[in-house]
Amino acid sequence: MRRAEHTLHWLSLPEADGDKTVLSQGRSWMFLHTLLPQEAEIVLRGGPDQEAWGHPLEPTAQYNHLTDRRLRPPICPWRIEVGAGTPNAKQGVGDPDPSTAARSLFLHVFEIADEQVQQPTSVQLVPPAGVNIADRWQVRFHATGELTGTVNGRPLATTVRIESQYP
């Protein structure tokens, strides 16, 4: 079974520190809180001569895939790869059953803050797939079944209405 991963691409060199990652600096900060998988492997990749490097676990992709299109905006020479060790077993989702054994849950909180803010907001995982953000937000997702959940006790929207945007 192939290891599950989630990849994020960035313009500037990110700084990684445990489960929180500072993604850029200047006019604002972006803090990335990785809550699931609980034992995530976070790796920074990219930079000079590796901005388009292939996937490290794919033997045929061990070279820089630089093409003319890679030199056109948006140019994102850095990436953060978040990998899950074992689906479900390490995530606090409970005993994996055969229908979800190949499933890996990823839960990130992206926090944008002014550059004067030096510490990220308190973020706490609420198993199996929820998060408390400071004393303000309680977000809960279903770990199995339909993609649903709640924000502060109110149901998440399950459809996107676009009629007013595209008459």
N, C-alpha and C positions, 0 to 999 in steps of 0.2 A: 504494500500500500504506500502510495506517495505521501510524503509529509505535506500537510496543509500550510499554506503561507498567505500572508496579506502583505502587499507591497505598497508603499507610499513614496511618491517622487517629490523632490524638493529642489529649489533653485540654489540655495546656499548650504554650506556644510552644516549638517545638524549636529547637535551635541546630545549624546545619550547618557542617562544617569539612572540606572535601575529601571523602574517601570514608568518613569516620567522622562520625556524627551523634549528638549528645547529645539524647535524646528527652524526658527529664524530669529534674527535680531535686527534692530534698526528702529523703525517707527512703532513696531509692535512685536509682541512675542506670540508664539503659538506653542502651547504646552500640549503634549500628547500623553494621555493617561491610558495605558494598556491594562485592561482588567481581565480580559479573557483572550487567550487561554491563560490560566493562572500561572503556569510555569513556562511562559513564553520565552522564546529565544529571540532577542532583538539584536540585529546586526546592521551596521552602517556599511553601505557599499557605494562605490562611485569615485568621482574625482578625476584628475588628469589621467588620461590613457585608460580609464576604466568607466567612463561615463555611460557607455552602452554595453557593458560587459554582460555576457550571458549568465543564465542562472547557475549558481555554483554547484548545484547537485545534478546538473545535466552535463554529462561528459562531452557531448558534441558541441557544447556552447561555451567552451572555455577560451573565448577570445573577445576582443572589443568589436561589437557589431556596429561600427561607425559607418553611416551612409550619408549621402547629401541631405536627406530629409531630417536626419538627427541634428543637423546644424541649423535648422530653421526653428523659430519660436513655436511653441514654448520649449525652451531648452532647460531640462531638469537633470543636471549631471549627478545628483546625489539621490540615494534612495534608502529608505528604512525598510528592512524586511522583518516581519513579525512571523515567527514560525511556531507551530503547535507541535509539541513532542508526540503525544498520543491522543487521538481523538477521544473526547468525553472523559476518559479515565482520570486525567489530571485537572479537569475543569470544575469539579464540584457539581457536575450535572447529575450525579447519582449513578446507579448501576446502568451501564449502557446495555440496551437491548439490541437484538439483531437488526432492527429497523433503523437504528441511529448509530450503530457502531462505527460507521465511516464518517461521521459528522464531526466537524470541529467548529466551535463557536468562537467568534472574534468580537470583542466588545471594546471599543475605544471611545474616549471622551476627548474631543478637540476643544481646547480653551484658548480663546484669543484675548489678549490683555495689552494694555498700554505698556510702552517700554519701561515705565517707572515701576511696574509690578515685577518683583523679583521672585516671588514664591507662587506656585500654582494653588488654586483653590483645593480644599479638601474634597477628595473623591473616594467613595467606599463601595466596593462590590457587595451586592446583596444577592447571594446565590438563589436560584441557579443562573439567572441572566439579568440582574437588575443593578441599578446604581443609585446611590444617594450623592448628590452634588451639593456640598456645604449643607446649610439648613434650608435651602430653597427648593430644590428639585428632587423628586423621587420618580425614577424612570424604571419601569419593569417590562421586560420582554418575555414572551413564552420561549422556553428552551426547546420545545418540541411542538409539532403540529403547525397550525397556521401562524403566519407572521403577524402577530398582534401584540398588544401590550397596553400599558397605561403611562400617563405622565400626571403626577400628583393626583392619582385616582381617576382621571378621566381617560376614556378609551382613545387609543391612537387611531388616526384616520387610516382606513384600509384602501381608499381610492384617492386618486388625484383628479380633481376637477379642472379641466383645461378649457371649458367652453368659452369663458370670458376672454381668454388669451388668444384663442383661435376661432373667431366667429365664422 
